[in-house]
Amino acid sequence: MNSASVAARPDEAVHIAAGAPNAPAAARTGSHRLLPRALMAPAVITLFLWMIVPLVMTLYFSTVHYNLMQPGDKAFVGLANFEYFVTDPDFGASVVNTLLLLGAVIVITVVFGVGLALLVNEPFPGRGIVRVLLISPFFVMPTANALLWKHMMMNPIYGVLAQVALFFGLQPVDWLTDHPLFSVILMVAWQWLPFACLIFITSLQSLDRDQMEAAGMDGANALQKFWFLTLPHLGRPIAVVVMIEMIFLMSVFAEIFTTTGGGPGNESTNVAFLIFKQALMNFDVGVASAGALFAVVLANIAAVFLIRMIGKNLD
């Protein structure tokens, strides 16, 4: 070992101690990561508390007998609230109505959204105005949307649909009484259709025009080009639309509350409205909390099946 190498060691020690570029890469990386994590910590902690505190309170209330008419009585009842909720006479109908509402709205918005997106994708005079009008229903509040359909469209005396039926010599239909769930599906689908259409219009902008022209030159007709080129190109946007709508449509409430009130009977009652009836009509916070947890479980089950079916499009 020569004297030059021995003399170099104290200098290296000084550089390492001072945090010079010769410091180990792992130590520099750790110090660089510490500051971003420290800056993000308040936001992450706040978001965590924002989610975990309501969840913990819901879990607590679901295991106690807590009625707003008797606020001092909070006896522990275990799983009795869950048993009471699932044995409610409206429980089975509410689950079926929730799944029917969810599936019907998703099918309507995807099918008609793709069709409208294809129509307005090609250039024509006034296309910009048409696109704005097409997207505008999505910005209508759910309550205003329900009132519009209830009084302007579906009223059996002076509604637009009643006047159309009279024009063709038909008997007007009392939609909210005779077809309550179908009426709610129409309202919700009308509001969510622009969202799906907007996603599909944006996706069609990136469609390879050269490939479409080459397919036409090879003899492919419009249906074949749509089935083999356009539809596969829209696979990922369709998956995104389905997943987002499923998240929000599980909690449809304003349209039902404003128009049908869950009736007649329980024909338009979904899980969200059943929880509302338990919480505010029966003043039973414990049973309503159990229902909320059941809704979370139902949403996760639906999400698992949905991700299995369409998750491959998100790879």
C-alpha positions in Angstrom: 0.0 0.0 0.0 1.6 3.2 -1.1 1.6 6.6 0.7 -0.6 8.3 -2.0 -3.5 6.0 -1.4 -3.2 6.4 2.3 -3.1 10.2 2.0 -6.2 10.2 -0.1 -8.4 8.5 2.6 -8.7 11.6 4.9 -9.8 13.7 2.0 -12.5 11.2 1.0 -13.7 11.1 4.6 -14.0 14.9 4.6 -16.0 14.9 1.3 -18.4 12.2 2.6 -18.9 14.0 5.9 -19.6 17.3 4.1 -22.2 15.7 1.8 -20.0 16.2 -1.3 -20.8 14.5 -4.6 -18.7 11.5 -3.5 -21.3 10.6 -0.9 -23.1 7.3 -1.4 -26.0 7.4 -3.9 -28.4 5.8 -1.4 -27.9 8.5 1.2 -28.4 11.3 -1.4 -31.6 9.6 -2.7 -33.0 9.3 0.8 -32.4 13.0 1.5 -34.0 14.0 -1.8 -37.1 11.9 -1.1 -37.6 13.2 2.5 -38.6 16.7 1.5 -41.3 15.8 -1.0 -42.8 13.3 1.4 -42.7 15.8 4.2 -44.5 18.4 2.0 -47.2 15.9 1.0 -47.7 14.5 4.5 -50.3 17.2 5.6 -52.5 16.6 2.6 -52.2 12.8 2.9 -53.0 12.9 6.6 -56.0 15.2 6.0 -57.3 13.0 3.2 -56.9 9.9 5.3 -58.7 11.4 8.3 -61.4 12.7 5.9 -62.1 9.1 4.8 -61.3 7.1 8.0 -63.3 9.2 10.5 -66.7 8.8 8.8 -66.0 5.1 8.2 -65.1 4.5 11.8 -68.2 6.4 12.9 -70.4 4.4 10.5 -68.9 1.2 11.8 -69.6 2.3 15.4 -73.2 3.4 14.8 -74.0 0.2 12.8 -73.3 -1.9 16.0 -75.4 0.2 18.4 -79.1 0.9 18.8 -79.2 4.7 18.1 -82.5 6.3 17.3 -82.8 10.1 17.0 -86.0 10.0 18.9 -84.1 8.4 21.8 -80.6 10.0 21.5 -79.5 8.9 25.0 -79.9 5.2 24.3 -76.9 3.7 22.6 -76.9 0.1 23.6 -74.6 -2.3 21.8 -76.6 -4.6 19.5 -73.9 -6.3 17.4 -75.1 -7.4 14.0 -78.8 -6.8 14.8 -78.9 -3.6 12.7 -77.6 -5.5 9.7 -80.2 -8.3 10.2 -83.0 -5.7 10.5 -81.8 -3.9 7.3 -81.6 -7.1 5.1 -84.9 -8.3 6.4 -86.7 -5.1 5.5 -89.6 -5.8 3.1 -88.1 -3.3 0.6 -84.6 -4.7 0.8 -84.8 -7.2 -2.1 -86.7 -4.8 -4.3 -84.2 -2.1 -3.6 -81.2 -4.2 -4.6 -82.9 -5.4 -7.8 -83.9 -1.8 -8.7 -80.3 -0.6 -8.0 -78.8 -3.2 -10.4 -81.5 -2.6 -13.0 -80.9 1.2 -12.8 -77.2 0.8 -13.0 -77.2 -1.7 -15.9 -79.9 0.1 -18.0 -78.3 3.6 -17.7 -74.8 2.2 -18.6 -76.2 0.4 -21.6 -78.2 3.4 -22.8 -75.3 5.9 -22.4 -72.7 3.7 -24.0 -74.8 2.7 -27.0 -76.3 6.1 -27.7 -73.1 7.8 -26.7 -71.1 6.0 -29.3 -73.8 6.7 -31.9 -74.0 10.4 -31.2 -70.2 10.7 -31.1 -70.0 9.1 -34.6 -72.6 11.5 -35.9 -71.0 14.7 -34.6 -67.5 13.6 -35.3 -67.8 14.3 -39.1 -67.6 18.0 -40.1 -70.9 19.8 -40.9 -72.1 23.4 -40.5 -72.8 24.3 -36.9 -70.9 21.3 -35.5 -69.5 23.4 -32.6 -72.9 24.6 -31.5 -74.3 21.1 -31.8 -71.5 19.8 -29.6 -72.1 22.4 -26.9 -75.9 21.7 -26.9 -75.2 18.0 -26.8 -73.0 18.3 -23.7 -75.0 20.8 -21.8 -77.4 18.4 -20.0 -74.5 17.0 -18.0 -74.2 20.4 -16.2 -77.8 20.4 -15.0 -78.2 19.6 -11.3 -79.9 16.3 -10.6 -82.8 17.9 -8.8 -83.4 20.4 -11.6 -83.2 17.5 -14.1 -85.8 15.6 -12.1 -88.2 18.6 -12.0 -87.8 19.2 -15.7 -88.7 15.6 -16.6 -91.5 15.5 -14.0 -93.3 18.6 -15.0 -92.2 19.4 -18.6 -91.8 16.0 -20.1 -93.8 13.3 -18.2 -96.8 15.2 -16.9 -99.8 13.2 -18.1 -101.9 16.4 -18.8 -99.6 19.1 -20.2 -96.3 17.3 -20.6 -94.5 17.1 -23.9 -94.8 13.3 -24.1 -98.6 13.6 -23.4 -99.0 16.1 -26.1 -97.1 13.9 -28.6 -99.4 11.0 -27.7 -102.5 13.1 -28.2 -101.2 14.3 -31.5 -101.0 10.7 -32.7 -104.4 9.9 -31.2 -103.0 7.8 -28.3 -103.8 7.9 -24.7 -101.3 9.8 -22.6 -99.2 7.7 -20.2 -98.7 8.6 -16.5 -95.1 7.7 -16.6 -94.2 8.3 -13.0 -97.1 6.1 -11.8 -97.3 3.4 -14.4 -93.5 3.1 -15.2 -91.7 4.7 -12.2 -88.3 2.9 -12.5 -88.2 3.3 -16.3 -88.9 7.0 -15.8 -86.0 7.4 -13.4 -83.8 5.5 -15.8 -84.7 7.9 -18.6 -83.9 10.9 -16.4 -80.5 9.6 -15.2 -79.6 8.4 -18.7 -80.4 11.8 -20.2 -78.1 13.5 -17.8 -75.2 11.0 -18.1 -75.4 10.6 -21.9 -73.5 13.8 -22.6 -70.6 12.6 -20.4 -70.2 9.4 -22.3 -70.6 11.2 -25.6 -67.9 13.7 -24.7 -65.4 10.9 -23.8 -66.1 9.2 -27.1 -65.9 12.3 -29.2 -62.5 13.0 -27.6 -61.3 9.5 -28.3 -62.5 9.6 -31.9 -60.1 12.5 -32.6 -57.2 10.2 -32.2 -58.6 7.5 -34.6 -56.1 6.7 -37.4 -57.7 8.2 -40.6 -55.2 6.6 -42.9 -56.1 3.2 -41.5 -59.8 3.9 -42.1 -59.1 5.0 -45.7 -57.0 2.0 -46.3 -59.8 -0.3 -45.1 -62.2 1.5 -47.4 -59.9 1.0 -50.4 -59.7 -2.7 -49.5 -63.5 -3.0 -49.8 -64.6 -2.7 -46.2 -68.0 -1.2 -45.8 -69.1 1.2 -43.0 -70.3 -1.5 -40.7 -67.1 -3.5 -41.0 -64.9 -0.4 -40.4 -67.0 0.4 -37.3 -66.8 -3.2 -35.9 -63.1 -3.9 -36.6 -61.6 -0.4 -36.3 -63.7 2.1 -34.5 -65.1 -0.1 -31.8 -61.7 -1.6 -30.7 -60.4 1.9 -30.7 -63.2 2.9 -28.3 -62.6 -0.1 -26.0 -60.6 1.9 -23.3 -63.0 4.9 -23.3 -66.0 2.6 -23.0 -64.3 0.9 -20.0 -63.6 4.3 -18.4 -67.2 5.5 -18.9 -68.6 2.2 -17.5 -66.4 2.4 -14.4 -67.1 6.1 -13.6 -70.8 5.8 -14.1 -71.0 2.7 -11.9 -69.3 4.6 -9.1 -71.8 7.5 -9.3 -75.0 5.6 -10.2 -74.9 3.4 -7.1 -76.0 6.5 -5.1 -78.7 7.9 -7.3 -81.1 9.7 -5.0 -82.3 13.2 -6.1 -84.3 11.9 -9.1 -86.1 9.3 -7.0 -86.8 11.7 -4.1 -88.0 14.5 -6.3 -90.3 12.4 -8.7 -91.5 9.1 -7.4 -90.6 9.1 -3.7 -89.5 5.5 -4.1 -93.0 4.4 -5.1 -95.5 3.4 -6.0 -94.8 1.0 -3.2 -91.2 0.0 -3.6 -91.1 -0.1 -7.4 -88.5 2.7 -7.7 -86.7 2.3 -4.4 -83.0 1.7 -4.6 -80.5 1.0 -1.9 -79.6 4.7 -1.4 -83.3 5.7 -1.0 -83.9 2.8 1.4 -81.0 4.1 3.6 -82.6 7.5 3.5 -85.9 6.1 4.6 -84.3 4.3 7.5 -82.2 7.3 8.5 -84.6 10.3 8.2 -88.1 8.7 8.0 -87.6 6.2 10.8 -84.9 8.2 12.6 -82.9 5.0 12.9 -79.2 5.9 12.6 -78.0 2.4 13.5 -79.9 0.6 10.7 -79.0 3.4 8.2 -75.3 3.0 9.0 -75.6 -0.8 8.5 -77.3 -0.1 5.2 -74.5 2.3 4.2 -71.9 -0.4 4.9 -74.0 -2.9 2.9 -74.0 -0.4 0.0 -70.2 -0.2 0.2 -70.0 -4.0 0.0 -72.4 -4.1 -2.9 -70.4 -1.5 -4.8 -67.2 -3.4 -4.3 -68.8 -6.6 -5.5 -70.0 -4.9 -8.6 -66.6 -3.3 -9.1 -64.9 -6.7 -8.9 -67.0 -8.2 -11.6 -66.8 -5.1 -13.7 -63.0 -4.9 -13.5 -62.8 -8.6 -14.5 -64.9 -8.0 -17.6 -63.4 -4.7 -18.8 -60.1 -4.4 -17.0 -58.2 -5.9 -19.9 -59.0 -2.7 -21.9 -57.0 -0.7 -19.4 -53.7 -2.5 -19.8 
